[in-house]
């Protein structure tokens, strides 16, 4: 009986949950009208960013490069998404994500495992 409880508790750890994040700042580059659900994005930590030591830039392989940043403010993180600060130590130097939903003021993505 104890093993079942322990296994159930392990299944509820934070690492097992899907991680969603918001891309912000797209209006300062290309906008996000071209993005579609299912598109892949690349996340790259920017530890030398002068404005945010936990900055995570969002890039696309389609030749655009930088399209925005993972939101790191209560004003830009949408819904149940995690901030760049909460995600920073959960990813390596680089990671990948998938676009899930476009909103007027941001793009919701899921961190790929």
C-alpha beads as a LAMMPS data file, in Angstrom:
LAMMPS data file: protein, C-alpha beads

113 atoms
112 bonds

1 atom types
1 bond types

-500.0 500.0 xlo xhi
-500.0 500.0 ylo yhi
-500.0 500.0 zlo zhi

Masses

1 110.0

Atoms # bond

1 1 1 0.000 0.000 0.000
2 1 1 2.815 2.430 0.859
3 1 1 4.470 1.973 -2.544
4 1 1 1.287 3.007 -4.327
5 1 1 1.043 6.213 -2.275
6 1 1 4.695 6.997 -2.910
7 1 1 4.298 6.388 -6.672
8 1 1 1.213 8.631 -6.755
9 1 1 3.136 11.391 -4.971
10 1 1 6.005 11.097 -7.456
11 1 1 3.547 11.488 -10.335
12 1 1 2.447 14.855 -8.951
13 1 1 5.868 16.477 -8.849
14 1 1 6.417 19.777 -10.597
15 1 1 8.785 18.200 -13.119
16 1 1 6.047 15.916 -14.419
17 1 1 3.592 18.715 -15.192
18 1 1 3.400 20.433 -18.542
19 1 1 5.027 23.848 -18.463
20 1 1 3.391 26.683 -20.374
21 1 1 4.931 30.098 -20.978
22 1 1 4.001 33.387 -22.637
23 1 1 6.001 34.998 -25.425
24 1 1 5.967 38.758 -25.017
25 1 1 7.535 41.661 -26.904
26 1 1 6.588 40.379 -30.349
27 1 1 5.159 43.799 -31.243
28 1 1 8.697 45.234 -31.121
29 1 1 9.877 42.832 -33.822
30 1 1 7.602 41.073 -36.345
31 1 1 4.321 40.845 -34.450
32 1 1 2.797 37.407 -34.019
33 1 1 0.203 37.214 -36.785
34 1 1 2.464 34.839 -38.729
35 1 1 2.620 32.360 -35.829
36 1 1 0.332 29.339 -35.860
37 1 1 -0.413 26.637 -33.281
38 1 1 2.069 23.797 -33.695
39 1 1 4.990 26.004 -34.777
40 1 1 8.256 25.341 -32.960
41 1 1 10.265 27.967 -31.089
42 1 1 13.758 27.837 -29.643
43 1 1 14.482 29.252 -26.183
44 1 1 17.934 30.602 -25.368
45 1 1 19.004 31.890 -21.952
46 1 1 20.500 35.392 -22.012
47 1 1 22.413 35.688 -18.707
48 1 1 24.205 38.846 -19.892
49 1 1 20.955 40.700 -20.655
50 1 1 21.365 44.140 -19.011
51 1 1 17.642 44.417 -18.180
52 1 1 16.853 40.945 -16.861
53 1 1 19.376 38.373 -15.590
54 1 1 16.767 35.630 -16.098
55 1 1 15.923 36.657 -19.670
56 1 1 15.046 33.869 -22.082
57 1 1 14.938 34.907 -25.728
58 1 1 12.553 33.226 -28.145
59 1 1 13.767 32.497 -31.667
60 1 1 12.324 30.888 -34.785
61 1 1 14.304 28.902 -37.328
62 1 1 12.472 30.376 -40.322
63 1 1 15.141 33.056 -40.728
64 1 1 13.514 35.541 -38.370
65 1 1 15.754 34.817 -35.398
66 1 1 14.622 36.730 -32.295
67 1 1 10.819 37.091 -32.140
68 1 1 10.342 37.941 -28.440
69 1 1 11.105 36.905 -24.869
70 1 1 9.546 34.593 -22.307
71 1 1 7.411 36.878 -20.158
72 1 1 8.889 37.609 -16.726
73 1 1 6.476 40.156 -15.267
74 1 1 3.082 39.909 -13.587
75 1 1 1.908 42.308 -16.293
76 1 1 2.903 40.062 -19.216
77 1 1 2.616 36.457 -17.955
78 1 1 -0.803 35.151 -19.020
79 1 1 -3.090 32.782 -17.108
80 1 1 -1.389 29.792 -15.519
81 1 1 1.840 30.245 -17.504
82 1 1 5.159 30.320 -15.669
83 1 1 7.475 33.315 -15.759
84 1 1 10.984 33.220 -17.201
85 1 1 12.309 33.387 -13.634
86 1 1 10.431 30.244 -12.593
87 1 1 11.434 28.447 -15.780
88 1 1 15.090 29.544 -15.852
89 1 1 16.494 26.777 -13.632
90 1 1 14.270 24.096 -15.184
91 1 1 15.853 24.317 -18.631
92 1 1 19.382 24.035 -19.964
93 1 1 21.119 26.800 -21.903
94 1 1 18.698 26.090 -24.756
95 1 1 15.267 24.489 -24.943
96 1 1 12.373 24.111 -27.372
97 1 1 8.702 24.900 -27.217
98 1 1 5.536 24.648 -29.280
99 1 1 3.065 27.463 -30.003
100 1 1 -0.355 26.576 -28.590
101 1 1 -2.508 29.731 -28.605
102 1 1 -2.317 33.271 -29.962
103 1 1 -3.772 36.093 -27.847
104 1 1 -3.964 39.803 -28.706
105 1 1 -1.164 40.566 -26.229
106 1 1 0.981 37.430 -26.248
107 1 1 1.538 33.886 -27.451
108 1 1 1.030 30.858 -25.210
109 1 1 3.524 28.016 -25.734
110 1 1 4.235 24.659 -24.154
111 1 1 7.777 23.713 -23.171
112 1 1 8.828 20.582 -25.075
113 1 1 10.168 17.713 -22.963

Bonds

1 1 1 2
2 1 2 3
3 1 3 4
4 1 4 5
5 1 5 6
6 1 6 7
7 1 7 8
8 1 8 9
9 1 9 10
10 1 10 11
11 1 11 12
12 1 12 13
13 1 13 14
14 1 14 15
15 1 15 16
16 1 16 17
17 1 17 18
18 1 18 19
19 1 19 20
20 1 20 21
21 1 21 22
22 1 22 23
23 1 23 24
24 1 24 25
25 1 25 26
26 1 26 27
27 1 27 28
28 1 28 29
29 1 29 30
30 1 30 31
31 1 31 32
32 1 32 33
33 1 33 34
34 1 34 35
35 1 35 36
36 1 36 37
37 1 37 38
38 1 38 39
39 1 39 40
40 1 40 41
41 1 41 42
42 1 42 43
43 1 43 44
44 1 44 45
45 1 45 46
46 1 46 47
47 1 47 48
48 1 48 49
49 1 49 50
50 1 50 51
51 1 51 52
52 1 52 53
53 1 53 54
54 1 54 55
55 1 55 56
56 1 56 57
57 1 57 58
58 1 58 59
59 1 59 60
60 1 60 61
61 1 61 62
62 1 62 63
63 1 63 64
64 1 64 65
65 1 65 66
66 1 66 67
67 1 67 68
68 1 68 69
69 1 69 70
70 1 70 71
71 1 71 72
72 1 72 73
73 1 73 74
74 1 74 75
75 1 75 76
76 1 76 77
77 1 77 78
78 1 78 79
79 1 79 80
80 1 80 81
81 1 81 82
82 1 82 83
83 1 83 84
84 1 84 85
85 1 85 86
86 1 86 87
87 1 87 88
88 1 88 89
89 1 89 90
90 1 90 91
91 1 91 92
92 1 92 93
93 1 93 94
94 1 94 95
95 1 95 96
96 1 96 97
97 1 97 98
98 1 98 99
99 1 99 100
100 1 100 101
101 1 101 102
102 1 102 103
103 1 103 104
104 1 104 105
105 1 105 106
106 1 106 107
107 1 107 108
108 1 108 109
109 1 109 110
110 1 110 111
111 1 111 112
112 1 112 113
